[in-house]
Amino acid sequence: MSSGTMRSLKKRVTARDHNTCYMCGREADDDEVLDLEHKRPISQGGSPDDMENLGLICQPCHDIKSKAEAAAANRLRRRRP
């Protein structure tokens, strides 16, 4: 997906969500930039450009979500023969 498409999607999601983190519900401060995040990872069947699969996420929530996803992926790898 091009960077122009991502910028456009982020603009639309920011307007829809009022610059609020979808995980904790906190509105971003004036100088804070929230990341555009796939709620369901593409690797797990999430759509890359579906507005329902996109949300804004603050850095603390992003860190928590990323660590949880990495731990889940590691557990799956260990189970495979």
TORMI-400582 format. One line per field, with one value per atom (N, C-alpha, C, O): residue number from 1; x, y, z; atom name. Coordinates in steps of 0.02 Angstrom, whole numbers. Layout:
# TORMI-400582
resi	NUM / ...
X	X / ...
Y	Y / ...
Z	Z / ...
name	CA / ...
# end
This chain:
# TORMI-400582
resi	1 / 1 / 1 / 1 / 2 / 2 / 2 / 2 / 3 / 3 / 3 / 3 / 4 / 4 / 4 / 4 / 5 / 5 / 5 / 5 / 6 / 6 / 6 / 6 / 7 / 7 / 7 / 7 / 8 / 8 / 8 / 8 / 9 / 9 / 9 / 9 / 10 / 10 / 10 / 10 / 11 / 11 / 11 / 11 / 12 / 12 / 12 / 12 / 13 / 13 / 13 / 13 / 14 / 14 / 14 / 14 / 15 / 15 / 15 / 15 / 16 / 16 / 16 / 16 / 17 / 17 / 17 / 17 / 18 / 18 / 18 / 18 / 19 / 19 / 19 / 19 / 20 / 20 / 20 / 20 / 21 / 21 / 21 / 21 / 22 / 22 / 22 / 22 / 23 / 23 / 23 / 23 / 24 / 24 / 24 / 24 / 25 / 25 / 25 / 25 / 26 / 26 / 26 / 26 / 27 / 27 / 27 / 27 / 28 / 28 / 28 / 28 / 29 / 29 / 29 / 29 / 30 / 30 / 30 / 30 / 31 / 31 / 31 / 31 / 32 / 32 / 32 / 32 / 33 / 33 / 33 / 33 / 34 / 34 / 34 / 34 / 35 / 35 / 35 / 35 / 36 / 36 / 36 / 36 / 37 / 37 / 37 / 37 / 38 / 38 / 38 / 38 / 39 / 39 / 39 / 39 / 40 / 40 / 40 / 40 / 41 / 41 / 41 / 41 / 42 / 42 / 42 / 42 / 43 / 43 / 43 / 43 / 44 / 44 / 44 / 44 / 45 / 45 / 45 / 45 / 46 / 46 / 46 / 46 / 47 / 47 / 47 / 47 / 48 / 48 / 48 / 48 / 49 / 49 / 49 / 49 / 50 / 50 / 50 / 50 / 51 / 51 / 51 / 51 / 52 / 52 / 52 / 52 / 53 / 53 / 53 / 53 / 54 / 54 / 54 / 54 / 55 / 55 / 55 / 55 / 56 / 56 / 56 / 56 / 57 / 57 / 57 / 57 / 58 / 58 / 58 / 58 / 59 / 59 / 59 / 59 / 60 / 60 / 60 / 60 / 61 / 61 / 61 / 61 / 62 / 62 / 62 / 62 / 63 / 63 / 63 / 63 / 64 / 64 / 64 / 64 / 65 / 65 / 65 / 65 / 66 / 66 / 66 / 66 / 67 / 67 / 67 / 67 / 68 / 68 / 68 / 68 / 69 / 69 / 69 / 69 / 70 / 70 / 70 / 70 / 71 / 71 / 71 / 71 / 72 / 72 / 72 / 72 / 73 / 73 / 73 / 73 / 74 / 74 / 74 / 74 / 75 / 75 / 75 / 75 / 76 / 76 / 76 / 76 / 77 / 77 / 77 / 77 / 78 / 78 / 78 / 78 / 79 / 79 / 79 / 79 / 80 / 80 / 80 / 80 / 81 / 81 / 81 / 81
X	43 / 0 / 45 / 94 / 29 / 71 / 66 / 17 / 117 / 116 / 60 / 33 / 43 / -12 / -79 / -121 / -88 / -149 / -152 / -205 / -97 / -95 / -110 / -147 / -83 / -97 / -171 / -201 / -200 / -271 / -314 / -361 / -298 / -335 / -328 / -377 / -267 / -257 / -298 / -326 / -301 / -340 / -414 / -447 / -440 / -510 / -524 / -575 / -478 / -487 / -482 / -519 / -436 / -428 / -493 / -514 / -523 / -586 / -642 / -682 / -645 / -697 / -692 / -742 / -630 / -618 / -601 / -587 / -603 / -589 / -522 / -515 / -472 / -403 / -398 / -363 / -434 / -439 / -412 / -426 / -374 / -348 / -406 / -447 / -408 / -463 / -457 / -507 / -399 / -391 / -409 / -447 / -381 / -392 / -443 / -467 / -460 / -510 / -485 / -524 / -419 / -390 / -381 / -356 / -402 / -393 / -321 / -293 / -291 / -221 / -213 / -257 / -157 / -139 / -125 / -114 / -124 / -113 / -47 / -44 / 5 / 70 / 85 / 140 / 36 / 44 / 17 / -36 / 53 / 31 / 14 / 56 / -46 / -66 / -49 / -49 / -33 / -17 / -81 / -130 / -80 / -134 / -118 / -63 / -165 / -154 / -207 / -266 / -186 / -235 / -258 / -218 / -322 / -349 / -337 / -315 / -353 / -337 / -280 / -286 / -223 / -165 / -182 / -222 / -150 / -159 / -140 / -171 / -88 / -65 / -117 / -113 / -166 / -219 / -285 / -338 / -282 / -341 / -373 / -425 / -342 / -369 / -359 / -309 / -406 / -402 / -354 / -356 / -312 / -263 / -294 / -266 / -352 / -379 / -453 / -485 / -480 / -550 / -552 / -517 / -594 / -599 / -618 / -599 / -654 / -674 / -615 / -617 / -562 / -503 / -448 / -393 / -461 / -411 / -432 / -491 / -384 / -396 / -333 / -278 / -341 / -284 / -264 / -307 / -199 / -175 / -118 / -73 / -121 / -68 / -6 / -12 / 51 / 112 / 110 / 131 / 86 / 83 / 40 / 59 / -18 / -62 / -30 / -37 / 4 / 38 / 91 / 98 / 129 / 181 / 150 / 175 / 96 / 62 / 36 / 45 / 3 / -27 / 28 / 21 / 82 / 137 / 169 / 184 / 180 / 209 / 163 / 186 / 99 / 50 / 48 / 45 / 49 / 48 / 112 / 109 / 170 / 233 / 233 / 256 / 207 / 204 / 158 / 175 / 101 / 55 / 88 / 80 / 124 / 158 / 212 / 220 / 248 / 299 / 268 / 296 / 211 / 178 / 157 / 164 / 131 / 111 / 171 / 167 / 227 / 287 / 312 / 335 / 308 / 331 / 288 / 313 / 225 / 179 / 186 / 169 / 210 / 216 / 272 / 327 / 259 / 312 / 367 / 414
Y	-58 / 0 / 62 / 64 / 110 / 169 / 214 / 212 / 255 / 301 / 353 / 376 / 371 / 417 / 388 / 422 / 324 / 289 / 285 / 297 / 269 / 266 / 334 / 338 / 387 / 455 / 471 / 500 / 453 / 466 / 426 / 454 / 363 / 322 / 349 / 352 / 370 / 397 / 460 / 471 / 502 / 563 / 547 / 578 / 498 / 478 / 447 / 462 / 404 / 371 / 423 / 420 / 471 / 523 / 564 / 580 / 581 / 618 / 576 / 601 / 513 / 468 / 458 / 458 / 448 / 429 / 489 / 480 / 549 / 610 / 607 / 628 / 580 / 578 / 542 / 565 / 486 / 448 / 377 / 346 / 353 / 285 / 235 / 240 / 187 / 139 / 89 / 56 / 82 / 34 / 64 / 34 / 122 / 149 / 206 / 226 / 232 / 285 / 355 / 402 / 361 / 426 / 468 / 444 / 531 / 578 / 602 / 616 / 607 / 629 / 702 / 743 / 716 / 785 / 822 / 790 / 888 / 928 / 911 / 912 / 895 / 882 / 807 / 788 / 764 / 692 / 666 / 688 / 619 / 588 / 515 / 478 / 496 / 426 / 388 / 416 / 324 / 281 / 252 / 241 / 241 / 204 / 130 / 108 / 92 / 22 / -23 / -5 / -82 / -134 / -168 / -197 / -164 / -195 / -270 / -299 / -301 / -371 / -374 / -350 / -403 / -404 / -435 / -481 / -409 / -435 / -509 / -548 / -527 / -597 / -644 / -705 / -616 / -657 / -647 / -662 / -621 / -615 / -546 / -535 / -498 / -430 / -396 / -408 / -354 / -318 / -259 / -223 / -249 / -194 / -125 / -76 / -120 / -53 / -46 / 4 / -95 / -90 / -42 / -52 / 8 / 59 / 28 / 54 / -27 / -60 / -95 / -109 / -109 / -142 / -91 / -111 / -28 / 23 / 65 / 82 / 83 / 127 / 163 / 144 / 216 / 253 / 223 / 201 / 221 / 191 / 233 / 255 / 244 / 283 / 237 / 176 / 267 / 228 / 176 / 119 / 194 / 142 / 82 / 25 / 95 / 40 / 1 / -60 / 36 / 3 / -45 / -101 / -23 / -66 / -129 / -184 / -120 / -177 / -225 / -286 / -199 / -241 / -278 / -337 / -244 / -275 / -332 / -384 / -321 / -374 / -434 / -491 / -422 / -477 / -516 / -577 / -481 / -515 / -556 / -611 / -529 / -565 / -628 / -681 / -621 / -679 / -733 / -792 / -713 / -762 / -797 / -858 / -760 / -790 / -839 / -892 / -822 / -867 / -931 / -986 / -925 / -985 / -1031 / -1092 / -1002 / -1042 / -1077 / -1135 / -1042 / -1071 / -1131 / -1181 / -1125 / -1180 / -1242 / -1298 / -1234 / -1290 / -1329 / -1388 / -1296 / -1329 / -1379 / -1366 / -1438 / -1490 / -1473 / -1511
Z	0 / 0 / 0 / 37 / -41 / -47 / 14 / 52 / 24 / 81 / 74 / 124 / 12 / 0 / 21 / 50 / 7 / 28 / 104 / 133 / 136 / 209 / 240 / 289 / 212 / 238 / 232 / 277 / 175 / 164 / 213 / 242 / 223 / 271 / 342 / 379 / 360 / 427 / 438 / 492 / 388 / 392 / 404 / 446 / 367 / 374 / 442 / 474 / 466 / 530 / 587 / 636 / 580 / 631 / 637 / 692 / 581 / 582 / 612 / 652 / 593 / 619 / 694 / 730 / 718 / 788 / 833 / 892 / 805 / 843 / 879 / 936 / 844 / 869 / 936 / 981 / 942 / 1004 / 995 / 944 / 1043 / 1042 / 1047 / 1092 / 1002 / 1002 / 1059 / 1077 / 1089 / 1144 / 1212 / 1250 / 1228 / 1295 / 1296 / 1349 / 1236 / 1233 / 1248 / 1252 / 1257 / 1273 / 1210 / 1159 / 1214 / 1159 / 1160 / 1213 / 1102 / 1097 / 1117 / 1104 / 1149 / 1164 / 1099 / 1047 / 1101 / 1041 / 1006 / 944 / 1044 / 1014 / 1005 / 986 / 1019 / 1015 / 949 / 925 / 919 / 857 / 871 / 896 / 855 / 863 / 799 / 744 / 806 / 749 / 719 / 755 / 654 / 621 / 628 / 610 / 654 / 671 / 641 / 637 / 620 / 601 / 664 / 700 / 679 / 740 / 738 / 788 / 682 / 672 / 622 / 566 / 641 / 596 / 528 / 523 / 478 / 410 / 408 / 372 / 445 / 446 / 476 / 467 / 512 / 542 / 506 / 533 / 445 / 405 / 405 / 374 / 439 / 440 / 373 / 339 / 355 / 291 / 298 / 348 / 248 / 253 / 246 / 271 / 212 / 199 / 218 / 200 / 253 / 276 / 336 / 385 / 331 / 384 / 451 / 504 / 451 / 513 / 547 / 607 / 508 / 536 / 553 / 573 / 545 / 559 / 618 / 626 / 659 / 715 / 734 / 714 / 773 / 798 / 865 / 904 / 879 / 941 / 969 / 933 / 1035 / 1069 / 1078 / 1073 / 1092 / 1098 / 1154 / 1143 / 1215 / 1267 / 1248 / 1259 / 1219 / 1197 / 1139 / 1136 / 1095 / 1038 / 1064 / 1039 / 1114 / 1143 / 1174 / 1163 / 1212 / 1243 / 1191 / 1197 / 1139 / 1087 / 1048 / 1033 / 1032 / 995 / 1034 / 1006 / 1099 / 1141 / 1146 / 1143 / 1153 / 1157 / 1092 / 1093 / 1035 / 970 / 960 / 933 / 980 / 973 / 1017 / 996 / 1079 / 1124 / 1095 / 1099 / 1068 / 1038 / 978 / 971 / 937 / 879 / 902 / 872 / 955 / 982 / 1009 / 999 / 1043 / 1068 / 1011 / 1015 / 957 / 899 / 867 / 848 / 862 / 832 / 873 / 845 / 939 / 982 / 976 / 987 / 960 / 956 / 891 / 887 / 840 / 774 / 774 / 799 / 744 / 742 / 693 / 685
name	N / CA / C / O / N / CA / C / O / N / CA / C / O / N / CA / C / O / N / CA / C / O / N / CA / C / O / N / CA / C / O / N / CA / C / O / N / CA / C / O / N / CA / C / O / N / CA / C / O / N / CA / C / O / N / CA / C / O / N / CA / C / O / N / CA / C / O / N / CA / C / O / N / CA / C / O / N / CA / C / O / N / CA / C / O / N / CA / C / O / N / CA / C / O / N / CA / C / O / N / CA / C / O / N / CA / C / O / N / CA / C / O / N / CA / C / O / N / CA / C / O / N / CA / C / O / N / CA / C / O / N / CA / C / O / N / CA / C / O / N / CA / C / O / N / CA / C / O / N / CA / C / O / N / CA / C / O / N / CA / C / O / N / CA / C / O / N / CA / C / O / N / CA / C / O / N / CA / C / O / N / CA / C / O / N / CA / C / O / N / CA / C / O / N / CA / C / O / N / CA / C / O / N / CA / C / O / N / CA / C / O / N / CA / C / O / N / CA / C / O / N / CA / C / O / N / CA / C / O / N / CA / C / O / N / CA / C / O / N / CA / C / O / N / CA / C / O / N / CA / C / O / N / CA / C / O / N / CA / C / O / N / CA / C / O / N / CA / C / O / N / CA / C / O / N / CA / C / O / N / CA / C / O / N / CA / C / O / N / CA / C / O / N / CA / C / O / N / CA / C / O / N / CA / C / O / N / CA / C / O / N / CA / C / O / N / CA / C / O / N / CA / C / O / N / CA / C / O / N / CA / C / O / N / CA / C / O / N / CA / C / O / N / CA / C / O / N / CA / C / O / N / CA / C / O / N / CA / C / O / N / CA / C / O
# end
